[in-house]
Structure formats: C-alpha cells, structure tokens
C-alpha cells in the first residue's frame, strides 16, 4: 500500500488509465489525489461521480506549460504521467502537436518534478516505443530516453524517475476493440493481416503494475510486465464471431507484431519473476537491483507478441470483455 497517506498527482487523469488509477488510489488510502488534465468537460463529469469524495482535487492545465506544472507539483509526493497524444493517425497528421505534448511535455514533467522535489515519478510508455515505425512510437521512445536521463539530473535530491512500458489496454479509448465493436454493426470486421499479434492487459492490471513499479523503483529503469498475446483475428472472433473478416492489408505505421523488449536491450534486462526490468545504461546512476532473487536474460533474448509463450484464448478474451 505504497500510496497510503501520500499526495499524488496524475496527468491525463480523466483518461481510461487515469480513472482507474484514481479509483485504486482511493482504495489504497491515498491522502490526496490531484487529477491534472486540459479537458474541463471530462473533469466536470468526473467531479460529479466523486461529488462526495473530499480527497480529490481537479486541476486544469497542460503539460506543455512548465510553470503550471511547477505550481501543480508543489508539495506532491508522487507523479504518474499518463497524459499523451496517442492516436497514431492524429500524431501522423499533426506531428508538431504530438512532439510538443509527448516530448516537450515530458521534459517539462521532469524539470518541474526535480525543481519541486517530487519523490517518485512514473512515466507510462508503450510497446510502440520499441523500434518505432510511426510518430507516436517515436515520441514515446524520446519520452523514455528523457525520463531515464532525467533520473541522473536529480543530483543529491531524493527524486526517483522511472518508466513503465506495456502493451494494448483492453477497452481504452481508441482501442481496436472499440473499432471492432462498431464494425460489428456492418457484419464485417476489417483485419489488416491475419498473422498480426498484439500484447493485451486490462486497465486495472496496468494500474496494479504501476503501483508495483512505484514500490520497487530505484530510478532510471524501465518496468515491463509479463502479459499475454493473441492474434488480432482471434480478437475479432471474440468480439464478433458471426461477422465476416475483411482483409484490408497492413497500414502505414503498423507492425505485424509488437515488441516489449528488443534484442538490443537484452544485455541490460533482469527477469524478476512476474515482470522484467531494463536497467539504466548510465554508470553514474549507480543503479541498485531491488531484488535478491533475479536473473539476467540471455544475450539474444527478445520479448515480442509473436514469440510470447503466454497466449490469450478467444474464450478468455470473451470473458474479459463480458466481465
């Protein structure tokens, strides 16, 4: 219960992850949680839902604004950075905006956290940051690099900065699941390639993993959960078994398979039971392994959605979607 009696701020707090994080933070007896976002309508709706909860405060602001972040971070113990421009087509069409939010915004988070001495900062990343083929993934890769380097900028201050990297969140806004549910009405489900695979986890699993990272983080590392994969065509079967499959061909900026740990990263990877840690490569961070029982992975190791041994069946996905 690392959040107990802590003051926590979450950026992007009105999103799918943010809402679940707030819910779990309250259950973990957080002292105060601040929902930071730029969407006043979503904040208003969330305020109505929590109208009798005095441990929540709502802050309008943009992570592009360093001064606003610095004011918001004052007297905060933990920051979870979940705000992002994440729709792949939108990032491709509006690259400057994606860079300003996902990269410059990340730099602002780091600088404001160090300047206000926030004790722990977690950045939420994605498998699309590994060997990226679209702008969204590239901006998330830059975000990871900034966060890891930021861990070395803290000097003597008691500030830890780390990253959590995971795959597709079931039911999140913009998810292919929502696309398939809408397409179900037409009787045809568009699939780009029947070989395509993806990593999957539920939003509550994502939040629980962030809480695990907060507990163990030393600073400068990337935490990666062990989660199941499934073929996208099997996902379509779980959502709309009665529909025909319409093969439309792979799109620009899309991969057949996603990767959570690349072969090139394997030399710094620790197997920690339920998850992996990518250790920081900078010697001056003096990284201390937080686990006594761990093992280094093989030098040719990689963790991708096609070579993953843990698979999610059609019936298991149906149970998750109907749960």
PyMOL commands that set and color helices and strands:
alter all, ss='L'
color gray80, all
select helices_A, chain A and resi 16-27+40-49+66-73+88-93+95-116+127-129+135-150+176-186+203-216+232-239+263-268+283-285+314-322
alter helices_A, ss='H'
color red, helices_A
select strands_A, chain A and resi 7-11+32-37+56-60+78-81+120-126+160-166+168-169+188-191+197-201+222-225+229-231+244-247+259-261+269-271+275-278+295-296+303-304
alter strands_A, ss='S'
color yellow, strands_A
deselect
rebuild
show_as cartoon
